[in-house]
Amino acid sequence: MSNKPAIEIEYCIGCRWLLRAAWVAQELLSTFEADLAGVALKPGSEGGIFEVRIDGETLWSRKAEGRFPEAKELKQRLRDRI
């Protein structure tokens, strides 16, 4: 069993944010490949949702922040957690 954290990216299917979610997943995996158990993409039915979670705990919420994350700031938050 791995002690590495798992990342989940939930995105709005109605807004067609799959490509954005996939890009974020690629960015995180390319930087933290050895430090993560994996990155999962989760289609969300809630309108406008774009959330990044680490082991179920929200790391970034588009609703709370009012915008999408920049790759650099998301990576910094993840780095601070792991």
N, C-alpha and C positions, 0 to 999 in steps of 0.2 A: 504494500500500500504506500502511495506517495504522500509525502507531507507538503508537496508543492501546491500552491493555490490554483484554483480554477477560475477562469474569467468567463463571464456570460455577457453578451451584448444583445439587449432586447431592442428591436427597432420596429417602427411603424410600417406595416405592410401597405396601408392605404397611401402613405406618403412616398412609397417606393424608395426607402432608405437602405435597402439591402446592399447596394454597392458601397455606400458610406460605411456601413457596419463591417463589410468584408475588408475594406481598406484599413479601418481601425484595427481589426483583428490581425491583419498582415503586419501592420506597424508594431503592434505589441509582441507578436511572435518573433519578428525579426530582431527585436531588441532583447526580449526576455525568454528566448527559446529554451534555454537550459533551466530557467527558474519557474516555469509554469507547467501545470499538469495538462493544460489545454485551454483553448478558447472556443466557446460555443456561441453560435448565432441563434437567437430565438425570435421568431416572428411574433410581433405583438399586435393585438387587436385594438388596444387603447390608442386613440387618435393622437398623433404627434409624439409618441413615446420614443425616446432614445436614451437608454440607460446602460451603463457599464457597471458590472458588479464583480466583486472579488469574493468568492466563497459565500455568495448570497447577500453580501453587504454592499450597498451602493457606493461606488467610487465616483461616478459622474451621472448626473441627471440633467437632461436638456431642459426639463420643466423647471427644476430648482435653480439652475444656472442661467436660464434664459437664452442659451445658445449652445452650439455644438462645441466639443472640446477641440483645442488645438492639440496636435500630436505631442508636442513637447510638454505641455502641462499635464496631459493625461499620463504620459510616461513618468513624469516626476511624481505624481500622486501614487502611481503603482510602485515606483522605486521606494518611496517612503514607507509603503506598506509591507514590502517584502524585504 
